[in-house]
Amino acid sequence: MTEQLQWMPFVNTKLHEPFVKFIYWSLRQLDAGAQHSTMTSTLRRLGEDIFKGVVTKGIQDSSPQHSMENKPKTAAFFKSSNLPLRLLSTLIVLKTVTQADYLAQAFDSLCLDLKTEEGKTLFLEYQAVPVILSHLRISSKGLLSNVIDSLLQMTVESNKIVTSLSLHGLDSFWRRLSQISPDRNSGIFHTFLPVLSTFFVLSSP
């Protein structure tokens, strides 16, 4: 997939979204299996390309008839103005990249997109809760506030967080929270209380 991604600047932009969606769901299929270190490295490069976008160098030809061909071609994914493509790209970055500043920017982008009803709907469609919860671990304490913000954003003027956690991860959410904060009086546990309280309030009859 990494090689095909390099050709995207030459492909009709209408095909970018279905291709990135294919990448996303392929990555989700890999969730259940063990990943070899080589694959992990490849996926990280894939995520970085999705984050940065793909730019091709122009042909080194100064003749007038090739002036248009000389211009670099680009394909934007994470920075695309197309919401479905951008959100898919954001989730891919969150699944594949380990660089902290990239992850922080991806969470910032996600929170902005979740301010829209379309973003919330797409979040559910892409079954994205497990992707977010994967960062709910001791080694990612620096991103805990980002995880909280993303989940809380799903509660703003919406009960979609109920559907999200009920269908795709309440058990996982509780299990991961217990792992990073076995003491329910700890500061970490209390930072997640707004998410838990909102869930129980909205899900009560």
Secondary structure, DSSP 4 states (H G I P E B T S, - for coil): -HHHHTTGGGS-GGGHHHHHHHHHHHHHHGGGS---HHHHHHHHHHHHHHHH-EEEPPPS---GGGTTTTS-EEE-STT-S-HHHHHHHHHHHHHH---HHHHHHHHHHHHHHTTSHHHHHHHHHTT-HHHHHTT-SGGGGGGHHHHHHHHHHTTTT--HHHHHHHHHTHHHHHHHHHHH--STTSHHHHHTHHHHHHHHHHH--
